[in-house]
């Protein structure tokens, strides 16, 4: 694994690995039931919608995430990622803002430039 796994919660590592492997079968194991993902101006709520969004993104862009840096803040984890794929401007640096619930699952993920 190329990301600094020691500083990332298991759910975040699992999300990055699943995104890179284009495997959404385990989404419910690392996203909370009421999880909310905000990307490209749209919200996806719940593991089923999130899995569909991940599949759609993978099909359209074939993205690969490489973690450049991690910052731990109160209540959230900021991950700076280099995303490469079949989209204009690739590779692109994006910021992933994760919030975890008490069970250690991802409750919210915001993806922004």
HELIX and SHEET records of a PDB file:
HELIX    1   1 UNK A    5  UNK A    7  5                                   3    
HELIX    2   2 UNK A   10  UNK A   21  1                                  12    
HELIX    3   3 UNK A   27  UNK A   30  1                                   4    
HELIX    4   4 UNK A   47  UNK A   61  1                                  15    
SHEET    1   A 6 UNK A  42  UNK A  45  0                                        
SHEET    2   A 6 UNK A  31  UNK A  39 -1                                        
SHEET    3   A 6 UNK A 106  UNK A 112  1                                        
SHEET    4   A 6 UNK A  92  UNK A 100 -1                                        
SHEET    5   A 6 UNK A  76  UNK A  84 -1                                        
SHEET    6   A 6 UNK A  64  UNK A  73 -1                                        
END                                                                             
